[in-house]
Amino acid sequence: MTKKLAQFSIVILLLSSCATSRKVQVIQDALSKRDSINTLLNDEKTKVDSGLIVKDIVEKITSTKLSFNTMNAHIKVDYQTLDRSDAFITNISIEKGKVIYITARGAMGVIGLKAKITNDSVLIYYPLSKKVEKRPLSYLQEIFKIPITYTILEDLIVGNPIFVENSDIVNYKVNNNKLQVSMAGKLFKNLITLSEDNIKVLHLKLDDINVNQNRTCDISYSDHVATIQNQFPMSRDIAISSQSRIEIHMEVKDYTFDDPLKYTFVIPKQGKRK
């Protein structure tokens, strides 16, 4: 009898233990599910928060472009296509939104051309031949193979990012401690890479939305210097590919903002218009 009672007691204890274990497991499962839900909610909240942070960073970059009334600059330009290459020393004066004056000298210091660019036209003067060409602003699109407006040309010269306004953020990631943001606009997909402090634009990669156009544009910015209200890149490398390829290296040697225009000129009256 005592032996049977002991066996019965052991069975009861085992059953009780199993029931308790099942209860503990149910509670643990519930806690685990709750923790998973909280983790998921926190992850979603993190995504939302980080998305808002990225959006704020990009909006700050695009809304605080380097602003100026006038600019004077001395820029070394290296230019290369599939069949030719050249180097120029250029003097540039810009009155924002109105006119760009460009004087380009070759290796021997001889002035090769002078160009006056406005919102609707390009006026080119060749001092050696005394020839003058007047073209519509769309002529620049034939050269650069991307849709150039007067404002975009100013941004290229000054070093502001292009084709970032009115673009939607598609995704973003951190690569080598640098934020990369993919955006999509009406004309281009734009991959923008920022510095580790999210202040300087280091690289833009433009790909045409229309795959049949097969246009790409790579712009790298470096050697930034601080201005009163932004960062000014002293070096830019631009590579544009379409049916052909153009590579341009710009190195700013000297510049001023908001001083009187320094490199203006007047086309001689004896110039022959084409």
VEXFI-604493 format. One record per residue (C-alpha): residue in three letters; x, y negated, z. Coordinates in steps of 0.25 Angstrom, whole numbers, plus 5000, padded with zeros to 4 digits. Each point is the difference from the previous one (the first is absolute). Layout:
N
alaXYZ/...
END
This chain:
274
met500050005000/thr501149905004/lys500750044987/lys498849974991/leu499749875008/ala501449954997/gln499950044985/phe498649924999/ser500749885007/ile501150004990/val499050014988/ile499249885006/leu501349925002/leu500450034985/leu498649964995/ser500049875008/ser501449974995/cys499650024986/ala498849915002/thr500949905006/ser501050014989/arg498949984990/lys499549885007/val501449945000/gln500250034986/val498749944996/ile500449875008/gln501450004994/asp499450024986/ala499149885002/leu501149925005/ser500850044989/lys498949964990/arg499849875007/asp501549975000/ser500050034985/ile498949914998/asn500649895008/thr501350024992/leu499349994987/leu499349885004/asn501349945005/asp500650044987/glu498949934992/lys500149885009/thr501550004997/lys499850014985/val499049885001/asp500949925009/ser501250024991/gly499249984988/leu499649865005/ile501549975004/val500450044986/lys498949914994/asp500449895009/ile501550014996/val499750004985/glu499049895001/lys501149925007/ile501050034990/thr499149964988/ser499449885007/thr501449945004/lys500750004987/leu501149905000/ser499349874998/phe500749874994/asn499749884992/thr501350004992/met501250094998/asn501449984994/ala500950124999/his501350054993/ile499850154996/lys500950104994/val499250094991/asp500450134993/tyr499150054989/gln500050144994/thr499150074990/leu500250134992/asp500849934989/arg500649885006/ser500549935013/asp500449865004/ala500349925012/phe499649855003/ile500249905010/thr498649935002/asn499649875006/ile498550005004/ser499149895005/ile498650035003/glu498849905004/lys499050105005/gly498850034992/lys500549904989/val501350024993/ile501250095000/tyr501349954994/ile501150104996/thr501449974995/ala500850124996/arg501550004998/gly500950124994/ala501350055005/met500849894994/gly499149895007/val499349974987/ile498549975001/gly499350104992/leu498649965002/lys499049915008/ala498650045003/lys498949925006/ile498850085004/thr498649955004/asn498750075003/asp499750024986/ser501349994991/val501450034999/leu500949904994/ile501450054996/tyr501249914995/tyr501350064994/pro501049895001/leu501050064991/ser499050014988/lys499149885005/lys498950104998/val498749995008/glu499050115002/lys498649985006/arg499350125004/pro498750045008/leu500250045015/ser499650144995/tyr501450014993/leu500650035013/gln499250135001/glu500650044987/ile501449995007/phe499750065013/lys498950104995/ile499149975012/pro498949905001/ile500749885005/thr499349875004/tyr500749875004/thr499750035015/ile500750144998/leu501249944994/glu500249915011/asp499850115010/leu501150084992/ile501049895001/val499749975014/gly500050145005/asn498650015004/pro499350144998/ile499150014988/phe498750074997/val499750025015/glu498849915002/asn498650064998/ser500650145002/asp499450115009/ile500950085009/val499950144996/asn501050075010/tyr501249975008/lys501250075006/val501349975007/asn501250054993/asn501449985006/asn499449905010/lys499449924989/leu498549984997/gln499650044986/val498649964996/ser499350044987/met499049914995/ala499149994987/gly499649884993/lys499349974987/leu501250014991/phe501150085009/lys500250105010/asn501049945010/leu500950075009/ile500649895010/thr501250035009/leu500249915012/ser501249985009/glu500050075014/asp499549875006/asn498949994990/ile500449864996/lys500850024987/val499550064987/leu501150104996/his499450064988/leu498850004991/lys499650124990/leu498949964990/asp499350114992/asp499049964990/ile498650045003/asn499850044986/val500950124998/asn499949974984/gln500849875002/asn501150085007/arg500549875007/thr500950005012/cys500749895007/asp501150025011/ile500449885009/ser501050015011/tyr500349885009/ser501249995009/asp500949905007/his498949935007/val500249865006/ala499149945010/thr499349874995/ile499149915008/gln498750094998/asn500550134994/gln501150094995/phe500749964986/pro500750124993/met501249954993/ser500250134992/arg498950074991/asp500150114991/ile498850024990/ala499850124991/ile498850004990/ser499750124992/ser499050014989/gln500350034985/ser501349955003/arg500849975013/ile500549865006/glu501049995012/ile500249875006/his500949965012/met499849875007/glu501049945010/val499749875006/lys501349925002/asp499449875005/tyr498549955003/thr499249895006/phe498549985003/asp499249885000/asp501149914995/pro499949914987/leu500150084987/lys501450014996/tyr500150084987/thr498949934991/phe500349964986/val499349944988/ile500050074986/pro500849914990/lys499149934990/gln500850054988/gly499750155004/lys499450084989/arg498750065004/lys499750144996/
END
